[in-house]
Amino acid sequence: MNVEVSLISRTETKLFETAAAAFVLTGDEIRRAGVTTLPDALRLVPGMQVASVDANKWAISARGFAHRFANKLLVIVDGRHVYTPIFAGVFWEVLDVALEDVERIEVVRGPGATLWGANAVNGIVSIVTKHASKTQGAAVSLTQGNAGGDLIGVARYGGQIKGGGHYRAYGKFFGRDGFFDPAGQRVDDEWTIAGGGFRADWDKVQDRFSLQGNLSSSEIEQNLAPARRPPPELFDGSPDALHTNSHILAHWQHALSARSNFALKGYYDLYERDDGLNDVRSQAYEIDFQHYMAPRVDRQLIWGASYRYTRNQTRTSFDVPFDLPDDKADLFSAFAHAEATLADGRLRLALGTKIEHNEYTDMEYQPSARAIWVPNAQHAVWVAATRAVRTPALSDFRRVPDFGERPDFGERPDFGERPDFGERPDFSPFTNGEPDFKSETLQALEVGYRLHSAKGLFFDITGYYNDYSYLKLIPFISPPILPPPAGSGPPPGRPPGPPSLAALKPVDASTLGGELVAEWHGQHSRVRATYALVAFDMPSSAPRPAGTGSEQRVMLWSSLDLRDGVQADAMLRYVDPIDEPKIPEEASEFVSSLPGYTDLDLRLSWRPRTRWELSLAGQNLLHKQRPEYMGFALDSATSEIRRVVYAAVRWGF
């Protein structure tokens, strides 16, 4: 509980004294768990919902709404927002971070929009990489799975720069073999990433400066179901998805005095996706300024402002194009967060708000009030009331055609140009005939209690009530409209689909739930147990996409430090099944749900020397294969996760 987090106040605060449902996953815990991807690491965080759609896609959220295109979780890497404006969510398969360089992952379950802005609705995930001075010298790691395509290699070198700076540069290759269909046949959902990057840090008496960049390319096999596979003539090249990511980020912090400092951060991010059907080119520029001052020991104020410019260009060759294929947007925001410490340091109050102006809904206000009472070193009680919004994304302005018609685009348009639909009727859900488009809004109440009852024993209990307004819910994405096979007539009847997407309206809903973390530390062992519950209250007529069902999750993690540098870890997970939405039988292929399961991961490692580590890890050991997510995922059919065993060797890390 002495670990410090910065997501709640933008300053380092001990986790025990944080007025939020915060959790920190350290780099050492990530190593000991034997995970190979960031989504797998998030499975270790209480309250996080993580489900594999297939070998290269996930449904991830916190406190509900976990589906392939979840849009209520803000993800940050070293202060850089990584959500895509296409659906205000994250393409986890292209988020390239070397896990060996991760210092910690900070997670806040619940809204954090007051400091971090729109889309920090249900939670925030902040990935913090190590300072370059902590990654000096050469290091190499190689991980091989029992399937031939499961291969991960990382090489890194760090050194010093004249003038007191440090740097590191790394290269990475990641490969994952395909998963299985329900019949046990391997499917085409392989995944590879190749990339590299650098980070440099300079620390002076009053100044800290950091510069980092990354370039990666990934190839993602798309397991398109036969019923939804467009004919070859609609593809522009291969149906596989090719992604290119690059960014450069600079961060400067200057100390004005012992009680005052300011920070300036700026970055450029470029993302391109080419899947042969719906291509995307997205650019983002952001500059962020914040000023911290403490006029008194018991008073703190942080304020700041930021500007973000995005340009998102799309082009399509089938039936879900965007009303705004060339979208340019400016986002202006400012925030203020004040804290006061009272009652001889036992009571801390925090008030703040963020004001944002966007192109679609004009001005948005996101205030919060938090309080924490720490009567002694053993107890802490906190409460919070927060408002957050999820501002519109391009997916809110997509065109959905009449299912009785087939598109005939002729020549494929270039980036930013709309296809010529002729006179074919179409409409855009939630925007058609809606002159006053509103953001999704959350008003949240949270309460928490922490107990450090004895040496090494700790409890963290959180409860929450979330009230949502103007939710844009679509039960499933309609299948593409396909030409009939050569030599055959049009298929009889209406293709499976919702009765009328035009009838969809924003809905109100609420969730109630909580999380429990219990942990015990011994001299050579540790046991952590976590429990999470989310229960939905939605109108009976509301669409029910994946992630909108009540769910329970339990995890038990036991760690042992044995003799002669041997470590052993076991992680047992249980996920309560979620009932499938009730929809017409003919559309069952396009239903999404989150199945339940119980599974076990094991890892054994040995350090024969200080710089060497050999390990063997098994994941999903209780099942040869099993589903985690079922139903329609738009760009692939779902497949079943498989049992895998990894052998790894690390030198220098």
Secondary structure, 3 states (H helix, E strand, C coil): CCCEECCCCCCCEEHHHCCCEEEEEEHHHHHHHCCCCHHHHHCCCCCEEEEEEECCEEEEEECCCCCCCCCCEEEEECCEECCECCCCECCHHHCCCCHHHEEEEEEEECCCHHHHCCCCCCEEEEEEECCHHHCCEEEEEEEEECCCCCEEEEEEEEEEECCCEEEEEEEEEEEECCCECCCCCECCCCEEEEEEEEEEEEECCCEEEEEEEEEEEEEECCCCCHHHCCCHHHCCCCCCEEEEEEEEEEEEEEEEECCEEEEEEEEEEEEEEECCCEEEEEEEEEEEEEEEEEEECCEEEEEEEEEEEEEEEEEECCCCCECCCEEEEEEEEEEEEEEEEECCCCEEEEEEEEEEEECCCEEEEEEEEEEEEEEECCEEEEEEEEEEEECCCHHHHECEECCCCCCCCCCCCCCCCCCCCCCCCEECCCCCCCCCCCCEEEEEEEEEEEEEEECCEEEEEEEEEEEEEEECCCCCCCCCCCCCCCCCCCCCCCCCCCCCHHHCCCEEEEEEEEEEEEEEECCCEEEEEEEEEEEEECCCCCCCCCCCCCEEEEEEEEEEECCCCEEEEEEEEEECCCCCCCCCHHHHHHCCECCCEEEEEEEEEECCCCCEEEEEEEECCCCCEECCCECECCCCECCEEECEEEEEEEECC
